[in-house]
Amino acid sequence: MPKLPNPNHTSGLTNTSWFGTAPALPTFESLTKNATVDVVIVGGGIAGLTTAYLLSKEGRKVLLLEDGELASGESGRTTAHLSYALDDRYTSLENLFGQEGARLAAESHSTAIDQIEQIVLTEKIDCDFSRLDGYLFLHADGTHEELIAERDAAHRAGLPDVEWLPNAGVVGFDTGECLRWPNQGQFHILKYLAGLAEAITRHGGRICTHTHVSEIHGGAEARVVTAEGIVVRAKKGIVVATNTPFNDRVVMHTKQHPYRTYVVAARVPKGSVAKALYWDMADPYHYVRLQEVPAGPRGGQTTYDLLVVGGEDHKTGQSDDPAAHLRCLQEWTRDRFAMVKDFEYEWSGQVMEPTDALAYAGRNPLDSDNVFIITGDSGHGMTHGTLGPMIVADLIQGRDNPWAQLYDPSRITLKRESAQEYIKENVNVALEYTDLFTGGDVSSVEEIPVGEGAVLRRGLLKVAVYKDENGTTHECSAICPHLHCVVHWNGLEKSWDCPCHGSRFTALGELLSGPANMNLPPV
């Protein structure tokens, strides 16, 4: 029987090149006793671990709680670009936030790369970190004027070294005219997170895995309560760093929306493609990088390159054939990189897209002053997951932060483009509720292929039915416990995905990711 998604390991069935090429992450015991600390951090990805690192290094008593293993959410499913060439473009950011806001966005993301580099050097983390150029190139319908407008906006945002080139002139890829973004970065995310975890414990921080937080309470008696009823009191604050916040039931989920993104990785001859970051200006866009991989067993000296290509995004739970997106991505890759024959890895991940392009990091709206969230990665999870902790650490320590207002989760962006995006995305969510009144995907269990799932209507109930490889069926409610949308089957990752706010569950109904905070209920 094929392995099903394991929420303790990773949020999908497909394997990533990171898990396939890294030593095992450090493991930790679950929380067994009540505790009192300065700061409780919920989430063991890059945002949670970076927050724990920064605060523990300053002498704060921190406790990080993760309900699976470290990096079992989306941090292990990234492509690990470290870039200040932001996906939503500086022309758009300048329109939404003004020239000063665009400048702060550029400053914060470039500083986040500097912060990662400094942590790597200080803690001596062997994670393949390197600096390199990035190239933004046109898609088929793009124009020269688009590139020049983006270059000029980048200059106004304080990035004078961004330059237009008639061609990147690099080995292995004909970009056509493009913009060169110097001093970007890349690393091996799992090696980096392993080093962060070890540094946290060295600085006196504590990490507990396999510990599910079911309640969060701010205010004078700030505390979290685990599924086992264990209470951890937080004297200075609680940080929710779980990709999307499960403690906020509605507000934040109207301001950002979940998208599935796809990745393929192919072995290419060493040196056949220049080491750089590449992005096009399509919508959704494509993004490319190289990952050096040991060719020998257990990290031998000979290496080869993996060409890692991502894109083909769509709203979570709103594709009938997720595997088709991988096929499109493979075709796009072969069309541009003639040396690619076969693909060693293929996977999907989830990103949160704010309606106004920038992440959220700070105090949770409509909550106490001591509950903080980090969310809305907008395709830049590595830098947003670093600058967000820098903001939150300053707020907890009572310091001013120059980016805090820009990334404030309570912000309202009063621009037509942002309002239109807000309306469009929330109308899309509202339309998904019509599934409550329709028939099922199939009319009987017999129609479900072995190894697949489908939603059935049974009287007034919507039932999520999975038929395993032995032909045995497993049933649970098809109603997401977050805000009661009907989940959809994801045949690629063997999961139930909520098309409204992105909660995901295994084929057996176990919680993979929020904003839901419990399994799909039994029928």
PyMOL commands that set and color helices and strands:
alter all, ss='L'
color gray80, all
select helices_A, chain A and resi 17-21+46-57+75-77+90-122+144-156+189-202+251-255+322-336+381-396+416-437+445-447
alter helices_A, ss='H'
color red, helices_A
select strands_A, chain A and resi 35-42+62-65+81-82+130-137+163-165+178-186+206-208+213-217+223-226+231-240+256-268+277-280+287-294+303-315+345-354+360-363+371-375+452-458+461-467+473-477+488-490+495-497+504-506+511-513
alter strands_A, ss='S'
color yellow, strands_A
deselect
rebuild
show_as cartoon
